[in-house]
Amino acid sequence: MIDHGAMQQCMRDRLFTLSVCSTGSTTLAATTAGYTRTTGSFITDGFAVGMELFASGFAKAANNGRKTITDVTDTLISCDGCVADVATIGRTLFVGIPAGRAMENMFYEPVSPAPWLEEQYIPGPQYLGGISEFARISVEPQYAIRIHVKEYTSTRAAHAYATALLNLFPPALVLTALPNGDVLKVRADLGPFRGQLLPSRPGFVVVPVTIPFRLHSINLV
């Protein structure tokens, strides 16, 4: 029996593990301008203007949590809300799923310049694999994720979010079996794809990523 609610939750659980880029645990400091380092490169790590990072491990509470990147060099990530904090090992900057989320059936009012996400679950067609009572029934839902980033910034942030989503849902990926035992897979014949960067709500642009799925179940009707 097809369970669309369980399928969407399975997709969403995977989405919440999104990893775009990270410094890993390393030596970082903070100033009123943002985060600094003396070795390594924020640009090489993948950070870009318009991303929302999550900072952890800093002695000063103001330097931990979510902040939006306004500028990036090899040794400095500029963002608002930081305070002076001397360099210490064991600190991490990480970019994952944005905190701003318009999940299906939920409204979200974006706050510039923070990026945000829209989720859409498209049930898709279903069809029988035979004519008997217990013939296999198949369904082909799509999971559509739209990442919005601040307009008039580099396109690197939007592209990086889209690439990370495609890497998170590669063709032929098998997700955890659903409660009824059905197995949900990312389609390989028509794999995930991203769309072009387009204007969004005032102040934002959006890049859509679509992940086609297929699930086979037993027809109990």
One Martini backbone bead per residue (centre of mass of N, CA, C, O) as a GRO file, in nm:
protein
  221
    1MET     BB    1   0.096   0.037   0.024
    2ILE     BB    2   0.076   0.363  -0.026
    3ASP     BB    3   0.298   0.606   0.158
    4HIS     BB    4   0.344   0.937   0.138
    5GLY     BB    5   0.423   1.031   0.421
    6ALA     BB    6   0.667   0.837   0.452
    7MET     BB    7   0.823   0.933   0.206
    8GLN     BB    8   0.862   1.228   0.282
    9GLN     BB    9   1.010   1.175   0.551
   10CYS     BB   10   1.250   1.029   0.425
   11MET     BB   11   1.347   1.267   0.255
   12ARG     BB   12   1.374   1.474   0.488
   13ASP     BB   13   1.584   1.325   0.658
   14ARG     BB   14   1.801   1.352   0.440
   15LEU     BB   15   1.805   1.661   0.405
   16PHE     BB   16   1.904   1.723   0.710
   17THR     BB   17   2.213   1.613   0.618
   18LEU     BB   18   2.323   1.847   0.486
   19SER     BB   19   2.646   1.916   0.314
   20VAL     BB   20   2.846   2.176   0.189
   21CYS     BB   21   3.055   2.286   0.423
   22SER     BB   22   3.388   2.278   0.597
   23THR     BB   23   3.655   2.303   0.832
   24GLY     BB   24   3.643   2.161   1.062
   25SER     BB   25   3.848   2.091   1.314
   26THR     BB   26   4.000   2.400   1.423
   27THR     BB   27   4.180   2.701   1.400
   28LEU     BB   28   4.006   2.984   1.545
   29ALA     BB   29   3.891   3.316   1.514
   30ALA     BB   30   3.760   3.638   1.639
   31THR     BB   31   3.585   3.928   1.535
   32THR     BB   32   3.386   4.196   1.450
   33ALA     BB   33   3.403   4.086   1.138
   34GLY     BB   34   3.467   3.769   1.224
   35TYR     BB   35   3.645   3.505   1.083
   36THR     BB   36   3.969   3.351   1.150
   37ARG     BB   37   4.288   3.257   0.991
   38THR     BB   38   4.632   3.116   0.925
   39THR     BB   39   4.526   2.844   0.804
   40GLY     BB   40   4.415   2.792   0.522
   41SER     BB   41   4.086   2.800   0.332
   42PHE     BB   42   3.771   2.916   0.282
   43ILE     BB   43   3.753   2.887  -0.025
   44THR     BB   44   3.849   2.592  -0.048
   45ASP     BB   45   3.617   2.484   0.142
   46GLY     BB   46   3.342   2.660   0.006
   47PHE     BB   47   3.289   2.938   0.084
   48ALA     BB   48   3.015   3.186   0.050
   49VAL     BB   49   2.833   3.430  -0.041
   50GLY     BB   50   2.509   3.372   0.126
   51MET     BB   51   2.569   3.187   0.337
   52GLU     BB   52   2.488   2.967   0.609
   53LEU     BB   53   2.637   2.937   0.912
   54PHE     BB   54   2.778   2.712   1.168
   55ALA     BB   55   2.898   2.775   1.490
   56SER     BB   56   3.159   2.612   1.695
   57GLY     BB   57   3.366   2.629   2.004
   58PHE     BB   58   3.336   2.902   2.126
   59ALA     BB   59   3.374   3.101   2.403
   60LYS     BB   60   3.185   3.299   2.271
   61ALA     BB   61   2.851   3.299   2.223
   62ALA     BB   62   2.828   3.502   1.978
   63ASN     BB   63   3.006   3.295   1.782
   64ASN     BB   64   2.769   3.113   1.790
   65GLY     BB   65   2.596   2.981   1.533
   66ARG     BB   66   2.407   3.170   1.309
   67LYS     BB   67   2.538   3.301   0.990
   68THR     BB   68   2.587   3.542   0.735
   69ILE     BB   69   2.765   3.575   0.453
   70THR     BB   70   2.940   3.879   0.315
   71ASP     BB   71   3.245   3.764   0.310
   72VAL     BB   72   3.544   3.623   0.131
   73THR     BB   73   3.850   3.481   0.224
   74ASP     BB   74   4.103   3.287   0.310
   75THR     BB   75   4.107   3.438   0.629
   76LEU     BB   76   3.797   3.560   0.590
   77ILE     BB   77   3.476   3.582   0.753
   78SER     BB   78   3.206   3.780   0.697
   79CYS     BB   79   2.998   3.890   0.980
   80ASP     BB   80   2.751   3.932   1.196
   81GLY     BB   81   2.794   3.923   1.565
   82CYS     BB   82   3.083   3.938   1.645
   83VAL     BB   83   3.360   3.872   1.866
   84ALA     BB   84   3.626   3.867   2.043
   85ASP     BB   85   3.845   3.566   1.979
   86VAL     BB   86   4.077   3.368   2.041
   87ALA     BB   87   4.273   3.134   1.930
   88THR     BB   88   4.145   2.792   1.885
   89ILE     BB   89   4.096   2.481   1.904
   90GLY     BB   90   3.795   2.313   1.807
   91ARG     BB   91   3.669   2.463   1.559
   92THR     BB   92   3.354   2.530   1.367
   93LEU     BB   93   3.247   2.555   1.023
   94PHE     BB   94   2.907   2.519   0.889
   95VAL     BB   95   2.721   2.404   0.596
   96GLY     BB   96   2.373   2.360   0.554
   97ILE     BB   97   2.071   2.374   0.629
   98PRO     BB   98   1.864   2.609   0.649
   99ALA     BB   99   1.665   2.763   0.887
  100GLY     BB  100   1.499   2.861   0.653
  101ARG     BB  101   1.164   2.704   0.615
  102ALA     BB  102   0.933   2.594   0.356
  103MET     BB  103   0.748   2.370   0.428
  104GLU     BB  104   0.507   2.184   0.364
  105ASN     BB  105   0.239   2.375   0.476
  106MET     BB  106   0.451   2.619   0.527
  107PHE     BB  107   0.523   2.937   0.631
  108TYR     BB  108   0.780   3.178   0.511
  109GLU     BB  109   0.960   3.468   0.613
  110PRO     BB  110   1.202   3.624   0.478
  111VAL     BB  111   1.548   3.721   0.580
  112SER     BB  112   1.759   3.946   0.504
  113PRO     BB  113   2.037   3.749   0.384
  114ALA     BB  114   1.913   3.481   0.437
  115PRO     BB  115   1.880   3.178   0.353
  116TRP     BB  116   1.634   2.953   0.189
  117LEU     BB  117   1.370   2.696   0.195
  118GLU     BB  118   1.188   2.478  -0.029
  119GLU     BB  119   0.921   2.237  -0.011
  120GLN     BB  120   0.826   1.963  -0.243
  121TYR     BB  121   0.564   1.722  -0.288
  122ILE     BB  122   0.530   1.490  -0.565
  123PRO     BB  123   0.354   1.211  -0.613
  124GLY     BB  124   0.275   1.110  -0.880
  125PRO     BB  125   0.262   0.837  -1.059
  126GLN     BB  126   0.067   0.528  -1.088
  127TYR     BB  127   0.116   0.163  -1.133
  128LEU     BB  128   0.068  -0.147  -1.273
  129GLY     BB  129   0.234  -0.482  -1.313
  130GLY     BB  130  -0.067  -0.601  -1.322
  131ILE     BB  131  -0.394  -0.794  -1.261
  132SER     BB  132  -0.366  -0.885  -0.992
  133GLU     BB  133  -0.425  -0.838  -0.662
  134PHE     BB  134  -0.082  -0.870  -0.611
  135ALA     BB  135   0.030  -0.663  -0.774
  136ARG     BB  136   0.252  -0.445  -0.866
  137ILE     BB  137   0.303  -0.119  -0.736
  138SER     BB  138   0.381   0.205  -0.870
  139VAL     BB  139   0.579   0.501  -0.785
  140GLU     BB  140   0.666   0.864  -0.894
  141PRO     BB  141   0.804   1.072  -0.710
  142GLN     BB  142   0.886   1.414  -0.610
  143TYR     BB  143   1.165   1.616  -0.492
  144ALA     BB  144   1.143   1.966  -0.422
  145ILE     BB  145   1.414   2.203  -0.408
  146ARG     BB  146   1.445   2.548  -0.293
  147ILE     BB  147   1.707   2.783  -0.318
  148HIS     BB  148   1.755   3.086  -0.142
  149VAL     BB  149   1.930   3.385  -0.233
  150LYS     BB  150   2.089   3.662  -0.244
  151GLU     BB  151   2.100   3.914  -0.436
  152TYR     BB  152   2.389   4.034  -0.580
  153THR     BB  153   2.564   3.782  -0.571
  154SER     BB  154   2.729   3.529  -0.590
  155THR     BB  155   2.670   3.206  -0.742
  156ARG     BB  156   2.819   3.004  -0.550
  157ALA     BB  157   2.605   2.938  -0.338
  158ALA     BB  158   2.384   2.818  -0.517
  159HIS     BB  159   2.561   2.599  -0.649
  160ALA     BB  160   2.648   2.457  -0.385
  161TYR     BB  161   2.372   2.370  -0.288
  162ALA     BB  162   2.292   2.208  -0.539
  163THR     BB  163   2.530   2.009  -0.538
  164ALA     BB  164   2.476   1.892  -0.255
  165LEU     BB  165   2.199   1.775  -0.325
  166LEU     BB  166   2.293   1.585  -0.553
  167ASN     BB  167   2.492   1.427  -0.365
  168LEU     BB  168   2.267   1.331  -0.157
  169PHE     BB  169   2.089   1.234  -0.438
  170PRO     BB  170   2.179   0.987  -0.599
  171PRO     BB  171   2.165   0.769  -0.823
  172ALA     BB  172   2.025   0.476  -0.671
  173LEU     BB  173   1.939   0.554  -0.407
  174VAL     BB  174   1.877   0.397  -0.091
  175LEU     BB  175   1.636   0.413   0.129
  176THR     BB  176   1.491   0.357   0.394
  177ALA     BB  177   1.273   0.159   0.496
  178LEU     BB  178   0.960   0.147   0.539
  179PRO     BB  179   0.730   0.048   0.767
  180ASN     BB  180   0.605  -0.160   0.532
  181GLY     BB  181   0.894  -0.233   0.355
  182ASP     BB  182   0.935  -0.036   0.157
  183VAL     BB  183   1.143   0.091  -0.116
  184LEU     BB  184   1.331   0.384  -0.169
  185LYS     BB  185   1.432   0.536  -0.486
  186VAL     BB  186   1.650   0.677  -0.688
  187ARG     BB  187   1.652   0.753  -0.996
  188ALA     BB  188   1.846   0.650  -1.296
  189ASP     BB  189   1.692   0.716  -1.570
  190LEU     BB  190   1.590   0.987  -1.396
  191GLY     BB  191   1.768   1.197  -1.256
  192PRO     BB  192   1.877   1.436  -1.089
  193PHE     BB  193   1.806   1.801  -1.103
  194ARG     BB  194   1.875   2.130  -1.213
  195GLY     BB  195   1.817   2.461  -1.236
  196GLN     BB  196   1.792   2.777  -1.291
  197LEU     BB  197   1.864   3.096  -1.212
  198LEU     BB  198   1.612   3.290  -1.040
  199PRO     BB  199   1.386   3.491  -0.958
  200SER     BB  200   1.223   3.582  -0.664
  201ARG     BB  201   1.182   3.726  -0.417
  202PRO     BB  202   1.245   4.007  -0.289
  203GLY     BB  203   1.607   3.978  -0.278
  204PHE     BB  204   1.592   3.702  -0.451
  205VAL     BB  205   1.719   3.387  -0.551
  206VAL     BB  206   1.668   3.070  -0.740
  207VAL     BB  207   1.733   2.710  -0.699
  208PRO     BB  208   1.634   2.415  -0.846
  209VAL     BB  209   1.571   2.078  -0.710
  210THR     BB  210   1.520   1.747  -0.854
  211ILE     BB  211   1.391   1.430  -0.714
  212PRO     BB  212   1.351   1.124  -0.845
  213PHE     BB  213   1.130   0.854  -0.771
  214ARG     BB  214   1.093   0.497  -0.668
  215LEU     BB  215   0.815   0.267  -0.591
  216HIS     BB  216   0.746  -0.058  -0.465
  217SER     BB  217   0.437  -0.242  -0.428
  218ILE     BB  218   0.148  -0.378  -0.291
  219ASN     BB  219  -0.163  -0.453  -0.407
  220LEU     BB  220  -0.464  -0.416  -0.185
  221VAL     BB  221  -0.730  -0.348  -0.380
   0.00000   0.00000   0.00000
